[in-house]
Amino acid sequence: MKIQLKTKTAIITGAGGGIGRAVAVKLARSGMNIILFGGNNAEKLQTTAAMVEEHSNALIIQGNLTNLEFLSSAIKTAAEKFGGADVLINNAGVAQSTPFEEVTPEEFDRIMAINTRVPFFLTKYALPYLKKSETPTVINIASVVAHAGYPLQSVYTASKHALLGMTKSFAREYYKDNIRVHAICPGGVYTDMVKISRPDLSPEGMIMPEEVADIIHFLLENRGNAVIDEIMLHRVNKEPFLV
């Protein structure tokens, strides 16, 4: 059953570029109000907002996502702007390329905070508004490393394992409230983050952010009796059914 996305509201973290920007523009083309959460790069958020506003309404929420007071007040501000929230997409993330023995406590805390703590508490603060929606949906952008362990990515891997575990627990706790919860676990997506964390990867054959956006749009638009819990994606030039 296809649902009408026009006038519904989506909150997207990491909206300054990559997957977040692609998703924001894709959903805006369906008439959704888009709330753009981002960190300190105001220019990137403004660029995304301009692209969104070619099709729909945008609101920028900029600040330190790891500050829980900011998160709580920002969710309230965002929901009041458009009269609620229907979709939360936890996309913001940071990666690493560090030998295990060289990981510092600061690096560990930073990655775990952004990749796991932020989506946990953002979902918590958004929950009262999602419960009021007719089509409440949470989509967590995990990673293929949520199912595997790659060298030099120990903390990133731990954070995405945690995010996937949180997704499963939250989904089982709130499915009776009609909240759909999805995890998307992509392999190499052609974003700035992957260019830094996996310089060994060639751009050829990599997943494009727009392809992830298409999948998210499909999940939101198709809300029948069949529920997709998790989608795993791999690069076209990688052998199938491996992680």
Contacts in CASP RR format, 6 or more apart in sequence:
PFRMAT RR
TARGET T0000
AUTHOR 0000-0000-0000
METHOD contacts of the structure
MODEL  1
MKIQLKTKTAIITGAGGGIGRAVAVKLARSGMNIILFGGNNAEKLQTTAA
MVEEHSNALIIQGNLTNLEFLSSAIKTAAEKFGGADVLINNAGVAQSTPF
EEVTPEEFDRIMAINTRVPFFLTKYALPYLKKSETPTVINIASVVAHAGY
PLQSVYTASKHALLGMTKSFAREYYKDNIRVHAICPGGVYTDMVKISRPD
LSPEGMIMPEEVADIIHFLLENRGNAVIDEIMLHRVNKEPFLV
1 222 0 8 1.000
1 223 0 8 1.000
1 224 0 8 1.000
2 221 0 8 1.000
2 222 0 8 1.000
2 223 0 8 1.000
3 135 0 8 1.000
3 220 0 8 1.000
3 221 0 8 1.000
3 222 0 8 1.000
3 223 0 8 1.000
5 27 0 8 1.000
5 30 0 8 1.000
5 31 0 8 1.000
5 32 0 8 1.000
5 220 0 8 1.000
5 221 0 8 1.000
6 30 0 8 1.000
6 31 0 8 1.000
6 32 0 8 1.000
7 31 0 8 1.000
7 32 0 8 1.000
7 33 0 8 1.000
8 32 0 8 1.000
8 33 0 8 1.000
8 86 0 8 1.000
8 87 0 8 1.000
8 133 0 8 1.000
8 135 0 8 1.000
9 32 0 8 1.000
9 33 0 8 1.000
9 34 0 8 1.000
9 35 0 8 1.000
9 78 0 8 1.000
9 79 0 8 1.000
9 82 0 8 1.000
9 83 0 8 1.000
9 84 0 8 1.000
9 85 0 8 1.000
9 86 0 8 1.000
9 87 0 8 1.000
10 23 0 8 1.000
10 24 0 8 1.000
10 27 0 8 1.000
10 32 0 8 1.000
10 33 0 8 1.000
10 34 0 8 1.000
10 35 0 8 1.000
10 85 0 8 1.000
10 86 0 8 1.000
10 87 0 8 1.000
10 88 0 8 1.000
10 89 0 8 1.000
10 220 0 8 1.000
11 35 0 8 1.000
11 37 0 8 1.000
11 75 0 8 1.000
11 78 0 8 1.000
11 85 0 8 1.000
11 87 0 8 1.000
11 88 0 8 1.000
11 89 0 8 1.000
11 122 0 8 1.000
11 126 0 8 1.000
12 20 0 8 1.000
12 23 0 8 1.000
12 24 0 8 1.000
12 27 0 8 1.000
12 34 0 8 1.000
12 35 0 8 1.000
12 36 0 8 1.000
12 37 0 8 1.000
12 89 0 8 1.000
12 91 0 8 1.000
13 20 0 8 1.000
13 37 0 8 1.000
13 38 0 8 1.000
13 65 0 8 1.000
13 89 0 8 1.000
13 90 0 8 1.000
13 91 0 8 1.000
13 92 0 8 1.000
13 118 0 8 1.000
13 119 0 8 1.000
13 122 0 8 1.000
14 20 0 8 1.000
14 37 0 8 1.000
14 38 0 8 1.000
14 39 0 8 1.000
14 91 0 8 1.000
14 92 0 8 1.000
14 93 0 8 1.000
15 21 0 8 1.000
15 24 0 8 1.000
15 34 0 8 1.000
15 36 0 8 1.000
15 37 0 8 1.000
15 38 0 8 1.000
15 45 0 8 1.000
15 48 0 8 1.000
15 91 0 8 1.000
16 36 0 8 1.000
16 38 0 8 1.000
16 41 0 8 1.000
16 44 0 8 1.000
16 45 0 8 1.000
16 47 0 8 1.000
16 48 0 8 1.000
17 44 0 8 1.000
17 48 0 8 1.000
17 191 0 8 1.000
17 192 0 8 1.000
17 209 0 8 1.000
18 189 0 8 1.000
18 191 0 8 1.000
18 192 0 8 1.000
18 209 0 8 1.000
19 91 0 8 1.000
19 141 0 8 1.000
19 189 0 8 1.000
19 191 0 8 1.000
19 209 0 8 1.000
19 212 0 8 1.000
19 213 0 8 1.000
20 48 0 8 1.000
20 89 0 8 1.000
20 91 0 8 1.000
20 209 0 8 1.000
20 213 0 8 1.000
21 44 0 8 1.000
21 47 0 8 1.000
21 48 0 8 1.000
21 51 0 8 1.000
21 209 0 8 1.000
22 208 0 8 1.000
22 209 0 8 1.000
22 210 0 8 1.000
22 212 0 8 1.000
22 213 0 8 1.000
23 89 0 8 1.000
23 91 0 8 1.000
23 209 0 8 1.000
23 212 0 8 1.000
23 213 0 8 1.000
23 216 0 8 1.000
24 34 0 8 1.000
24 36 0 8 1.000
24 48 0 8 1.000
24 51 0 8 1.000
24 52 0 8 1.000
24 58 0 8 1.000
25 48 0 8 1.000
25 51 0 8 1.000
25 52 0 8 1.000
25 55 0 8 1.000
25 213 0 8 1.000
26 210 0 8 1.000
26 213 0 8 1.000
26 214 0 8 1.000
26 216 0 8 1.000
26 217 0 8 1.000
27 34 0 8 1.000
27 87 0 8 1.000
27 213 0 8 1.000
27 216 0 8 1.000
27 217 0 8 1.000
27 220 0 8 1.000
28 34 0 8 1.000
28 51 0 8 1.000
28 52 0 8 1.000
28 53 0 8 1.000
28 54 0 8 1.000
28 55 0 8 1.000
28 56 0 8 1.000
28 58 0 8 1.000
29 55 0 8 1.000
29 56 0 8 1.000
30 217 0 8 1.000
30 221 0 8 1.000
31 55 0 8 1.000
31 56 0 8 1.000
32 56 0 8 1.000
32 87 0 8 1.000
33 56 0 8 1.000
33 57 0 8 1.000
33 58 0 8 1.000
33 59 0 8 1.000
33 81 0 8 1.000
33 82 0 8 1.000
34 52 0 8 1.000
34 56 0 8 1.000
34 57 0 8 1.000
34 58 0 8 1.000
34 59 0 8 1.000
35 58 0 8 1.000
35 59 0 8 1.000
35 61 0 8 1.000
35 78 0 8 1.000
35 81 0 8 1.000
35 82 0 8 1.000
35 85 0 8 1.000
36 45 0 8 1.000
36 48 0 8 1.000
36 49 0 8 1.000
36 52 0 8 1.000
36 58 0 8 1.000
36 59 0 8 1.000
36 60 0 8 1.000
36 61 0 8 1.000
37 61 0 8 1.000
37 62 0 8 1.000
37 65 0 8 1.000
37 74 0 8 1.000
37 92 0 8 1.000
37 122 0 8 1.000
38 45 0 8 1.000
38 60 0 8 1.000
38 61 0 8 1.000
38 62 0 8 1.000
38 63 0 8 1.000
38 65 0 8 1.000
38 92 0 8 1.000
39 45 0 8 1.000
39 62 0 8 1.000
39 63 0 8 1.000
39 64 0 8 1.000
39 65 0 8 1.000
40 62 0 8 1.000
40 63 0 8 1.000
42 60 0 8 1.000
42 62 0 8 1.000
45 60 0 8 1.000
45 62 0 8 1.000
46 60 0 8 1.000
48 58 0 8 1.000
49 58 0 8 1.000
49 60 0 8 1.000
52 58 0 8 1.000
57 82 0 8 1.000
59 78 0 8 1.000
59 81 0 8 1.000
59 82 0 8 1.000
61 74 0 8 1.000
61 77 0 8 1.000
61 78 0 8 1.000
63 70 0 8 1.000
63 74 0 8 1.000
64 70 0 8 1.000
65 71 0 8 1.000
65 92 0 8 1.000
65 114 0 8 1.000
65 118 0 8 1.000
65 122 0 8 1.000
66 113 0 8 1.000
66 114 0 8 1.000
66 117 0 8 1.000
66 118 0 8 1.000
68 121 0 8 1.000
71 118 0 8 1.000
71 121 0 8 1.000
71 122 0 8 1.000
71 125 0 8 1.000
72 125 0 8 1.000
75 85 0 8 1.000
75 122 0 8 1.000
75 125 0 8 1.000
75 126 0 8 1.000
75 129 0 8 1.000
78 85 0 8 1.000
79 85 0 8 1.000
79 126 0 8 1.000
79 129 0 8 1.000
84 129 0 8 1.000
84 132 0 8 1.000
84 133 0 8 1.000
85 126 0 8 1.000
85 129 0 8 1.000
85 130 0 8 1.000
85 133 0 8 1.000
86 130 0 8 1.000
86 133 0 8 1.000
86 134 0 8 1.000
86 135 0 8 1.000
86 136 0 8 1.000
86 137 0 8 1.000
87 135 0 8 1.000
87 136 0 8 1.000
87 137 0 8 1.000
87 138 0 8 1.000
87 139 0 8 1.000
87 220 0 8 1.000
88 122 0 8 1.000
88 123 0 8 1.000
88 126 0 8 1.000
88 130 0 8 1.000
88 137 0 8 1.000
88 138 0 8 1.000
88 139 0 8 1.000
89 138 0 8 1.000
89 139 0 8 1.000
89 141 0 8 1.000
89 216 0 8 1.000
90 118 0 8 1.000
90 119 0 8 1.000
90 122 0 8 1.000
90 123 0 8 1.000
90 138 0 8 1.000
90 139 0 8 1.000
90 140 0 8 1.000
90 141 0 8 1.000
90 163 0 8 1.000
91 141 0 8 1.000
92 114 0 8 1.000
92 115 0 8 1.000
92 118 0 8 1.000
92 119 0 8 1.000
93 114 0 8 1.000
93 115 0 8 1.000
93 141 0 8 1.000
93 193 0 8 1.000
94 110 0 8 1.000
94 111 0 8 1.000
94 114 0 8 1.000
94 115 0 8 1.000
94 156 0 8 1.000
94 193 0 8 1.000
95 111 0 8 1.000
95 153 0 8 1.000
95 156 0 8 1.000
95 193 0 8 1.000
95 194 0 8 1.000
95 196 0 8 1.000
95 197 0 8 1.000
95 198 0 8 1.000
96 103 0 8 1.000
96 107 0 8 1.000
96 111 0 8 1.000
96 152 0 8 1.000
96 153 0 8 1.000
96 154 0 8 1.000
96 155 0 8 1.000
96 156 0 8 1.000
96 197 0 8 1.000
97 152 0 8 1.000
97 153 0 8 1.000
97 196 0 8 1.000
97 197 0 8 1.000
97 198 0 8 1.000
97 199 0 8 1.000
98 107 0 8 1.000
98 152 0 8 1.000
98 154 0 8 1.000
98 155 0 8 1.000
99 152 0 8 1.000
100 152 0 8 1.000
100 154 0 8 1.000
103 154 0 8 1.000
103 155 0 8 1.000
107 155 0 8 1.000
108 155 0 8 1.000
111 155 0 8 1.000
111 156 0 8 1.000
111 159 0 8 1.000
112 155 0 8 1.000
112 158 0 8 1.000
112 159 0 8 1.000
112 162 0 8 1.000
114 159 0 8 1.000
115 156 0 8 1.000
115 159 0 8 1.000
115 160 0 8 1.000
115 162 0 8 1.000
115 163 0 8 1.000
116 159 0 8 1.000
116 162 0 8 1.000
116 163 0 8 1.000
116 166 0 8 1.000
119 140 0 8 1.000
119 163 0 8 1.000
119 166 0 8 1.000
120 166 0 8 1.000
123 138 0 8 1.000
123 170 0 8 1.000
126 138 0 8 1.000
127 174 0 8 1.000
130 136 0 8 1.000
130 137 0 8 1.000
130 138 0 8 1.000
130 179 0 8 1.000
131 177 0 8 1.000
131 179 0 8 1.000
135 180 0 8 1.000
135 220 0 8 1.000
135 223 0 8 1.000
136 177 0 8 1.000
136 178 0 8 1.000
136 179 0 8 1.000
136 180 0 8 1.000
137 179 0 8 1.000
137 180 0 8 1.000
137 181 0 8 1.000
137 182 0 8 1.000
137 219 0 8 1.000
137 220 0 8 1.000
138 167 0 8 1.000
138 170 0 8 1.000
138 179 0 8 1.000
138 180 0 8 1.000
138 181 0 8 1.000
138 182 0 8 1.000
139 181 0 8 1.000
139 182 0 8 1.000
139 183 0 8 1.000
139 184 0 8 1.000
139 216 0 8 1.000
139 219 0 8 1.000
140 163 0 8 1.000
140 164 0 8 1.000
140 166 0 8 1.000
140 167 0 8 1.000
140 181 0 8 1.000
140 182 0 8 1.000
140 183 0 8 1.000
140 184 0 8 1.000
141 184 0 8 1.000
141 186 0 8 1.000
141 212 0 8 1.000
142 160 0 8 1.000
142 163 0 8 1.000
142 164 0 8 1.000
142 167 0 8 1.000
142 183 0 8 1.000
142 184 0 8 1.000
142 185 0 8 1.000
143 156 0 8 1.000
143 160 0 8 1.000
143 185 0 8 1.000
143 186 0 8 1.000
143 187 0 8 1.000
144 185 0 8 1.000
144 186 0 8 1.000
144 187 0 8 1.000
144 188 0 8 1.000
144 232 0 8 1.000
144 233 0 8 1.000
144 234 0 8 1.000
144 243 0 8 1.000
145 153 0 8 1.000
145 156 0 8 1.000
145 157 0 8 1.000
145 160 0 8 1.000
145 161 0 8 1.000
146 157 0 8 1.000
146 160 0 8 1.000
146 161 0 8 1.000
146 163 0 8 1.000
146 164 0 8 1.000
146 183 0 8 1.000
146 185 0 8 1.000
147 164 0 8 1.000
147 185 0 8 1.000
147 232 0 8 1.000
147 243 0 8 1.000
148 157 0 8 1.000
148 243 0 8 1.000
149 157 0 8 1.000
150 157 0 8 1.000
153 197 0 8 1.000
156 197 0 8 1.000
160 185 0 8 1.000
163 183 0 8 1.000
164 183 0 8 1.000
164 185 0 8 1.000
164 230 0 8 1.000
167 181 0 8 1.000
167 182 0 8 1.000
167 183 0 8 1.000
167 230 0 8 1.000
168 183 0 8 1.000
168 229 0 8 1.000
170 181 0 8 1.000
171 179 0 8 1.000
171 181 0 8 1.000
171 229 0 8 1.000
174 181 0 8 1.000
175 181 0 8 1.000
180 219 0 8 1.000
180 223 0 8 1.000
180 227 0 8 1.000
181 229 0 8 1.000
182 219 0 8 1.000
182 228 0 8 1.000
182 229 0 8 1.000
182 230 0 8 1.000
182 231 0 8 1.000
183 229 0 8 1.000
183 230 0 8 1.000
183 231 0 8 1.000
184 212 0 8 1.000
184 215 0 8 1.000
184 216 0 8 1.000
184 230 0 8 1.000
184 231 0 8 1.000
184 233 0 8 1.000
185 230 0 8 1.000
185 231 0 8 1.000
185 232 0 8 1.000
185 233 0 8 1.000
186 207 0 8 1.000
186 212 0 8 1.000
186 232 0 8 1.000
186 233 0 8 1.000
186 234 0 8 1.000
187 207 0 8 1.000
187 233 0 8 1.000
187 234 0 8 1.000
187 235 0 8 1.000
187 238 0 8 1.000
188 194 0 8 1.000
188 198 0 8 1.000
188 201 0 8 1.000
188 206 0 8 1.000
188 207 0 8 1.000
188 235 0 8 1.000
189 206 0 8 1.000
189 207 0 8 1.000
189 208 0 8 1.000
189 209 0 8 1.000
189 212 0 8 1.000
190 203 0 8 1.000
190 206 0 8 1.000
190 207 0 8 1.000
190 208 0 8 1.000
190 209 0 8 1.000
191 209 0 8 1.000
194 201 0 8 1.000
194 206 0 8 1.000
204 237 0 8 1.000
205 235 0 8 1.000
205 236 0 8 1.000
205 237 0 8 1.000
206 235 0 8 1.000
207 233 0 8 1.000
207 234 0 8 1.000
207 235 0 8 1.000
211 233 0 8 1.000
212 233 0 8 1.000
215 231 0 8 1.000
215 233 0 8 1.000
219 228 0 8 1.000
219 231 0 8 1.000
232 243 0 8 1.000
234 240 0 8 1.000
234 242 0 8 1.000
END
